[in-house]
């Protein structure tokens, strides 16, 4: 009887929160990438490629340095610094000739992200509390709690009404931006809403499980290979694929070095890097 009770506690306190947080995070990060790619019409756009993830990590490191431990406040710092990183990327793009060209914008995002990520690493090492914030750099769902689950669930539910408004209006985003404006589409407003939603989803995910690399890049492109018609259908399939990908990555993270656990971000990178180079080769640098 005691063993059964212990097993039930193990499932309820450790296994179930980890499973639910993995599923919710897979949804959040993949949807984030989907929104960014759809409104920017750029197959390489994602939170990790445009510096949002590294900005979130820097915000979390600074928050920890200030002694902040509240999950909600950490999420706020994460969102704020993600938006700041995005502003830096677009600010530099505005100053560089052709900076808003698809591949050039992503290149600027990668450079800015690496600089911000290096600053976060340097700050953590210099202040001698890297161990305390190591989760944010490697990504893990090992220490998932019910509080984490509720925060991630609340964020996902919060964006749902905005998605209901936004998704039907993205049907025409295969057209050129000038054509959309000519049709009376509020392009800038839709882009701002999409990027704000993407930032909130990815930043909260980073505050809870750390960097997850290529999830927001891989999943929308995998769905794109299926040639599914309709933005809502693409969104639903992206959500499903995101959940499955992160679940599989978490299982592999537990199996690769059993009984030790591999950081989930490492598993995702193993999957993401080849896919990233294949995507570049497939498009020949012309359509991304």
C-alpha positions in Angstrom: 0.0 0.0 0.0 2.8 2.3 0.9 4.6 1.5 -2.4 1.4 2.3 -4.3 1.1 5.6 -2.6 4.7 6.5 -3.2 4.3 5.6 -6.9 1.2 7.7 -7.2 3.1 10.7 -5.6 6.0 10.2 -8.0 3.6 10.3 -11.0 1.6 13.2 -9.7 4.5 15.4 -8.4 7.2 14.6 -11.0 6.1 12.7 -14.1 2.8 14.4 -14.8 4.0 18.0 -14.5 7.0 17.2 -16.7 4.7 15.6 -19.4 2.3 18.5 -19.4 5.0 21.2 -19.4 6.6 19.4 -22.4 3.4 19.3 -24.3 2.5 23.0 -23.6 6.0 24.2 -24.4 6.0 22.3 -27.7 2.8 24.0 -28.6 4.0 27.5 -27.5 7.4 27.4 -29.3 6.1 25.9 -32.5 3.2 28.3 -32.7 5.6 31.2 -32.0 7.7 30.1 -35.0 4.6 29.7 -37.2 3.4 33.2 -36.5 6.8 34.8 -37.2 7.3 32.9 -40.5 3.7 33.6 -41.7 3.7 37.4 -41.2 7.3 37.8 -42.3 6.9 35.4 -45.2 10.3 34.0 -44.3 10.9 30.3 -43.8 13.9 31.0 -41.6 12.2 33.3 -39.1 11.9 31.9 -35.6 12.5 33.1 -32.0 15.9 31.5 -32.0 16.9 33.0 -35.4 15.8 36.5 -34.7 17.5 36.9 -31.2 14.3 36.6 -29.1 15.5 33.5 -27.2 18.9 34.9 -26.3 17.2 38.2 -25.2 15.0 36.2 -23.0 18.0 34.4 -21.4 19.8 37.7 -20.8 16.6 39.1 -19.1 16.4 36.0 -16.9 20.1 36.2 -15.9 19.7 39.8 -14.9 16.5 39.0 -13.0 18.2 36.2 -11.0 21.1 38.6 -10.3 18.6 41.1 -8.8 17.3 38.3 -6.6 14.0 37.8 -8.3 12.6 34.2 -7.9 8.9 34.7 -8.7 8.0 32.7 -11.8 5.7 35.4 -13.0 8.3 38.2 -12.6 10.9 36.1 -14.4 8.5 35.6 -17.2 7.9 39.4 -17.4 11.7 40.0 -17.6 12.0 37.3 -20.2 9.3 38.9 -22.4 10.7 42.4 -21.9 14.2 41.5 -23.0 12.9 39.4 -25.9 11.1 42.5 -27.2 14.2 44.6 -26.7 16.3 42.1 -28.7 13.7 42.1 -31.5 13.8 45.9 -31.5 17.6 45.9 -31.8 17.4 43.4 -34.7 14.9 45.5 -36.6 16.7 48.8 -35.7 19.9 47.5 -37.2 18.0 46.2 -40.2 16.6 49.7 -40.8 20.1 51.1 -40.8 21.7 48.5 -43.1 21.0 48.7 -46.9 18.6 45.9 -47.7 18.4 45.0 -44.1 14.8 43.8 -44.4 15.6 41.3 -47.1 14.7 37.9 -45.8 18.1 36.2 -45.5 19.8 39.4 -44.4 17.3 40.0 -41.6 17.9 36.5 -40.3 21.6 37.0 -40.5 21.3 40.2 -38.4 19.1 38.3 -36.0 21.7 35.5 -35.6 24.5 38.0 -35.0 22.5 40.0 -32.5 21.4 36.8 -30.8 25.0 35.5 -30.5 26.2 38.8 -29.0 23.4 38.9 -26.5 23.9 35.3 -25.6 27.6 35.9 -25.1 26.8 38.9 -22.8 24.4 36.6 -20.8 27.1 34.0 -20.5 29.8 36.5 -19.5 27.6 38.2 -16.9 26.6 34.9 -15.3 30.3 33.8 -15.1 31.5 37.2 -13.8 28.9 37.3 -11.1 29.7 33.7 -10.2 26.2 32.3 -10.3 26.3 30.4 -13.6 25.2 27.2 -11.9 22.0 28.9 -10.7 21.0 29.9 -14.2 22.5 27.0 -16.2 19.0 25.8 -16.9 18.3 28.7 -19.2 21.3 28.0 -21.4 20.9 24.2 -21.8 17.1 23.7 -21.7 15.4 21.1 -19.5 12.0 20.0 -18.3 13.5 17.8 -15.5 12.5 20.1 -12.6 9.0 20.9 -13.9 6.5 21.8 -11.2 2.7 22.4 -11.2 3.4 26.1 -11.0 5.3 26.0 -14.2 2.5 24.0 -15.9 -0.1 26.6 -14.8 2.0 29.5 -15.9 2.6 28.0 -19.3 -1.1 26.9 -19.7 -2.2 30.4 -18.6 0.0 32.0 -21.3 -1.3 29.7 -24.0 -4.9 30.3 -23.0 -4.3 34.1 -22.9 -3.2 34.2 -26.5 -6.1 32.1 -27.8 -8.6 35.0 -28.3 -5.9 36.9 -30.2 -5.2 33.9 -32.4 -8.9 33.6 -33.1 -8.8 37.2 -34.4 -5.5 36.9 -36.2 -5.4 33.6 -38.0 -8.2 34.1 -40.5 -6.6 37.4 -41.5 -3.3 35.8 -42.3 -4.8 33.9 -45.3 -3.6 36.5 -47.7 0.0 36.7 -46.4 1.3 34.7 -49.4 0.9 38.0 -51.4 3.4 40.8 -51.5 3.0 43.4 -48.7 2.1 46.2 -51.0 -0.7 44.2 -52.5 -2.0 43.4 -49.1 -2.0 47.1 -48.2 -3.8 47.9 -51.5 -6.5 45.4 -50.5 -7.0 47.3 -47.2 -5.3 44.8 -45.0 -3.9 46.3 -41.8 -0.5 44.7 -42.4 1.5 46.5 -39.7 -1.1 45.9 -37.0 -1.3 42.2 -37.8 2.5 42.0 -37.8 2.7 43.7 -34.4 0.1 41.4 -32.9 1.7 38.3 -34.4 5.2 39.3 -33.1 3.8 40.2 -29.7 2.1 36.8 -29.4 5.2 35.0 -30.7 7.4 36.8 -28.2 5.1 36.1 -25.2 4.8 32.4 -26.0 8.6 31.9 -26.6 9.8 34.1 -23.8 7.6 32.4 -21.2 8.7 29.0 -22.5 12.3 30.0 -22.1 11.7 31.3 -18.5 10.4 27.8 -17.6 12.5 25.3 -19.6 15.4 27.4 -21.0 16.6 27.6 -24.6 15.1 25.0 -27.0 16.9 26.0 -30.2 15.3 25.0 -33.5 11.8 24.0 -32.5 10.2 27.2 -33.9 12.2 26.8 -37.1 11.8 23.1 -37.7 8.1 22.5 -37.1 6.5 25.1 -39.4 8.7 24.1 -42.2 7.9 20.4 -41.7 4.2 21.4 -41.9 4.9 23.4 -45.0 6.2 20.3 -46.8 2.7 18.8 -46.4 1.3 21.5 -48.6 -1.7 22.0 -46.3 -4.2 24.6 -47.4 -5.7 27.2 -45.1 -3.9 29.0 -42.2 -6.1 27.5 -39.5 -5.3 24.0 -40.7 -1.6 24.8 -40.9 -1.8 26.2 -37.4 -3.5 23.1 -36.0 -0.9 20.8 -37.7 2.0 23.0 -36.5 0.7 22.7 -32.9 0.4 18.9 -33.2 3.9 18.5 -34.7 5.4 20.8 -32.0 3.9 18.8 -29.2 5.1 15.5 -30.8 8.6 16.8 -31.5 9.3 18.1 -28.0 7.8 14.9 -26.5 10.1 12.7 -28.7 13.1 15.0 -27.9 12.4 14.6 -24.1 12.2 10.8 -24.4 15.5 10.7 -26.4 17.1 13.0 -23.8 16.3 10.4 -21.1 17.5 7.5 -23.2 20.7 8.7 -24.9 22.9 8.6 -21.8 20.7 6.5 -19.5 20.6 6.6 -16.5 21.9 10.2 -16.9 19.8 12.8 -18.7 21.0 14.7 -21.8 19.9 18.4 -22.1 16.8 18.5 -24.3 18.3 21.5 -26.2 21.2 19.2 -27.3 18.7 16.7 -28.8 16.8 19.4 -30.6 20.0 20.9 -32.0 21.0 17.4 -33.4 17.7 17.4 -35.2 17.6 21.1 -36.1 21.1 21.8 -37.6 20.8 19.2 -40.4 17.3 20.4 -41.1 18.5 24.1 -41.2 21.2 23.4 -43.8 18.8 21.2 -45.8 16.3 24.1 -45.8 19.0 26.5 -47.1 20.0 24.0 -49.8 16.4 23.2 -50.8 15.6 26.9 -51.2 18.9 27.7 -52.9 19.0 31.0 -51.0 16.3 32.4 -53.3 13.0 31.9 -51.5 13.9 32.1 -47.8 
